[in-house]
Structure formats: C-alpha cells, structure tokens
Amino acid sequence: MAYSEKVIDHYENPRNVGSFDKDDKSVATGMVGAPACGDVMKLQLKIDANGIIEDAKFKTYGCGSAIASSSLVTEWVKGKSLEEAGKISNTEISAELALPPVKIHCSILAEDAIKAAIDDYKSKNA
Amino acid sequence: MNYFELFSLPTDYSIDKTRLSQTYRDLQKQYHPDKFAMQDDKTRLQAMQKSTEINDAFETLKDSCLRAQYILKLSGLDIELEQRTLQDTDFLMQQMEWREKVADFTEDDEDEIEAFSKDISKLVSDLEADIETALKNKTLEITANLIRKLKFMLKLQVELELLEEKLFD
C-alpha cells in the first residue's frame, strides 16, 4: 500500500513518543483500541494550571497510519485548551495525512483518544 | 443458504474441524470449474460463483473469530465493518503492557517467549469458550464485545509469531 509522504515522515520520525505518569492529576490519559485491526493507542496530555495542554505524548502499537495519526495529534493539541482539542476531528486528521478509506479508522482512533483523555482528566479532577 | 447449511453443519460455534475440511474437499470437487468446462456460459458462471462461495464459507468457518462474527451476523448484529473504537481502559492497558513486553523480547528470552505464548494461547481459548457461552445465551452485545477483545488477542499472537520467526528462524 502506498503511504503518503506525511504518513511516512511521522512514521519514520514520530513526534512525542513516550509516557507521563498516569496517576499525576495534571495528566490526562486516553486509551483506545481499534478492534478492526487490533491496534492500541495511548495518548497523554499534560495540562497546565490554566487548562491549556502544555505537552503531549503517545504510544501506539499499530500500522503506519495509526502511528502517524497519533503523532500528528500530539503536535496539534499543544497550546490548545481541552475544549479546542476536543474539536479535532478524524476528517481533519485523515485529510492532513491523506489517509486512504481503509485507514480512516486510524484517524477515528486518534480522535477518540483525545476525547478519552479529556474524559479521564475531567473524572480525575471532578 | 448460509455457510453452515452449505457445509451441512449445525449453526453452532463449536465445529467439527475434520468434517469441515472433508466437506470442503468434497464440495470443491463437486463444483470444480474443470467439470463445467464443456457447459454453456451460464452454467460455468454459476459453478464459478458456487466455488467462490465455498471458499469464502470455508475461510469463515475455520477461523474462530470470523465464525463467531458470522453467527452474530446471522443473529442480526453485524460488526464486520464497524469502525468504532474500544475504550475499555483496563483491557487496553493490559494489551499495551503485553505489546511492550513483546517489543522488548530478545533472542536470549526463548524460554520466556515460549511461556508467554502458552499463557496467551490459554487466554485465547478461554475467550473462545466465553464466546461460545455468550452465543448460546444469545447475548449479542456481550458476544460482540468478546469478539472485539479476541481480535486484540489474535493480533498479539500474530506479533508473537512474527517475533519468533525474526529471532529464531
């Protein structure tokens, strides 16, 4: 399958790979998986006192498109508020990476990872 | 005619694999394109379609995950092409830990890899047993969730096999 240049770039030089302490109250953790292909994605956001995402890290076990989608998302969310980050949609992700239709679920996975992380942060700080 | 009927098997999750393979060979012989070479176009086309259907049915029925998914579809819940994500955090954390473990194995870990493969195989069998029970009880949503989990376990098994090939072959 032909990957787009942007996917290959993120796949070969993934941004922000790693983990934060998930028990830290300022850390939001989103764990999601795609049953269609068995891919697993962990997205973590570090939120500052003003509710702004100051840093993001990811760990993804999956295909190139899943890795690229999560890598891209870590770049996009930095500097955004949780509300703004929650508006990032899979269509933006798949358009940016020029994902083929069979790989759309990878961008859905990344979108859902952001949402799951936001939910985690809210329940932690409720 | 559904795939089970095509193979004269009961629509059950537990399947007689020997009978499945035997019936597959018999059906293939019966509908082999060579046998219809002298017939008209329409008959040849029908035989070819039948032959394709037999192959699809065999691929579906012999695979524990696809078979479960197919019975679920016959019961009215089709999850074959679903795009939804799974958000069971504990389950996914465990998957993540296992994938990390597999990624960190080296050729010095032969015994650990073997023990780990056995553990995973056992968990896959347990999951298949749960799927069988859930299908018998006709709890479709529970079955669907178990199938989704099975897919992650099967992916893990594939990764383990690839690793073993890379390290030891």
Interface residues (C-beta under 8 A of the other chain):
Chain A: M31 V32 G33 A34 P35 A36 C37 G38 D39 V40 K42 K59 Y61 I104 H105 I108 L109 D112 A116
Chain B: I79 L81 E82 Q83 R84 T85 L86 Q87 D88 T89 F91 L92 M93 Q95 M96 R99 A103 I147 R148 K149 K151 F152 L154 K155 L156 E159
